[in-house]
Amino acid sequence: MTGTKGSLNPRILIVSYSYSGNTHQIAKGIQEATGGDRCEIYPRQPYPMAFSELLKQVKKEVEHGYHSLLLPGVSSSASYRVVFVGSPNWCGNIAPPLASWLYKNDFSGKILLPFYSHCGGVAADFRKDIAKLCPKADVREPLQVIGDG
Ligand SMILES: Cc1cc2nc3c(=O)[nH]c(=O)nc-3n(C[C@H](O)[C@H](O)[C@H](O)COP(=O)(O)O)c2cc1C
């Protein structure tokens, strides 16, 4: 986890999954703007490098609502009131590693601020998808960024 020296607002957490780096770049920008703490999510099993294989796996995981196993080291959201959560738009959905982290944490009484990177292709509804995964959270409208913005 990376924190800002003399954190401006320690109650803000920024969590992101990124396959090719764009979403982490956006997360860094949010950290600079808010002074929050930041964590990156990594699936235990890395995704394939070849696009056709990646797409095939992502489609299958999204279709089955798969929750990836994650590497340890991501903060619990317990001590934060506001959590920014980001991933790429994959086939109109949240990437499974982020969906998995969201599903496993309790966001009662917390504000979730989604953000995602996309390429202007199939649209996503991160607010709706995250509200389904985290029914007790106050989920706000997402920030959508093309590439790394
Ligand atoms: C498997 C896969 C599926 C994707 N599906 C979409 C999509 O449905 N809509 C879209 O606008 N972009 C889509 N993209 C593009 C990514 O969202 C975009 O390249 C994003 O900037 C990648 O972010 P990252 O660098 O954090 O992984 C897809 C990319 C991949 C690899």
The ligand as an SDF file (V2000), in Angstrom:
LIG
                    3D

 31 33  0  0  0  0  0  0  0  0999 V2000
  -10.5900   -8.4060  -22.5080 C   0  0  0  0  0  0  0  0  0  0  0  0
  -10.8710   -6.9330  -22.7410 C   0  0  0  0  0  0  0  0  0  0  0  0
  -12.1800   -6.4980  -22.8620 C   0  0  0  0  0  0  0  0  0  0  0  0
  -12.4510   -5.1440  -23.0460 C   0  0  0  0  0  0  0  0  0  0  0  0
  -13.7530   -4.7290  -23.1490 N   0  0  0  0  0  0  0  0  0  0  0  0
  -14.0300   -3.4160  -23.3200 C   0  0  0  0  0  0  0  0  0  0  0  0
  -15.3840   -2.9450  -23.4220 C   0  0  0  0  0  0  0  0  0  0  0  0
  -16.3330   -3.7180  -23.3520 O   0  0  0  0  0  0  0  0  0  0  0  0
  -15.6010   -1.6200  -23.5960 N   0  0  0  0  0  0  0  0  0  0  0  0
  -14.5800   -0.7000  -23.6840 C   0  0  0  0  0  0  0  0  0  0  0  0
  -14.8440    0.4920  -23.8400 O   0  0  0  0  0  0  0  0  0  0  0  0
  -13.2760   -1.1070  -23.5670 N   0  0  0  0  0  0  0  0  0  0  0  0
  -12.9870   -2.4310  -23.4010 C   0  0  0  0  0  0  0  0  0  0  0  0
  -11.6770   -2.8520  -23.2950 N   0  0  0  0  0  0  0  0  0  0  0  0
  -10.5900   -1.8610  -23.3320 C   0  0  0  0  0  0  0  0  0  0  0  0
  -10.0570   -1.5420  -21.9410 C   0  0  0  0  0  0  0  0  0  0  0  0
  -11.1110   -1.2230  -21.0440 O   0  0  0  0  0  0  0  0  0  0  0  0
   -9.0860   -0.3570  -22.0410 C   0  0  0  0  0  0  0  0  0  0  0  0
   -8.0220   -0.6970  -22.8860 O   0  0  0  0  0  0  0  0  0  0  0  0
   -8.5580    0.0760  -20.6950 C   0  0  0  0  0  0  0  0  0  0  0  0
   -7.8940    1.3320  -20.8400 O   0  0  0  0  0  0  0  0  0  0  0  0
   -7.5730   -0.9350  -20.1070 C   0  0  0  0  0  0  0  0  0  0  0  0
   -7.2840   -0.5440  -18.7830 O   0  0  0  0  0  0  0  0  0  0  0  0
   -6.0360   -1.1560  -17.9660 P   0  0  0  0  0  0  0  0  0  0  0  0
   -4.7640   -0.6220  -18.6360 O   0  0  0  0  0  0  0  0  0  0  0  0
   -6.1840   -0.6100  -16.5900 O   0  0  0  0  0  0  0  0  0  0  0  0
   -6.1100   -2.6390  -18.0180 O   0  0  0  0  0  0  0  0  0  0  0  0
  -11.3850   -4.1950  -23.1240 C   0  0  0  0  0  0  0  0  0  0  0  0
  -10.0590   -4.6610  -23.0240 C   0  0  0  0  0  0  0  0  0  0  0  0
   -9.8060   -6.0040  -22.8310 C   0  0  0  0  0  0  0  0  0  0  0  0
   -8.3730   -6.4760  -22.6890 C   0  0  0  0  0  0  0  0  0  0  0  0
  1  2  1  0
  2  3  1  0
  2 30  2  0
  3  4  2  0
  4  5  1  0
  4 28  1  0
  5  6  2  0
  6  7  1  0
  6 13  1  0
  7  8  2  0
  7  9  1  0
  9 10  1  0
 10 11  2  0
 10 12  1  0
 12 13  2  0
 13 14  1  0
 14 15  1  0
 14 28  1  0
 15 16  1  0
 16 17  1  0
 16 18  1  0
 18 19  1  0
 18 20  1  0
 20 21  1  0
 20 22  1  0
 22 23  1  0
 23 24  1  0
 24 25  2  0
 24 26  1  0
 24 27  1  0
 28 29  2  0
 29 30  1  0
 30 31  1  0
M  END
$$$$
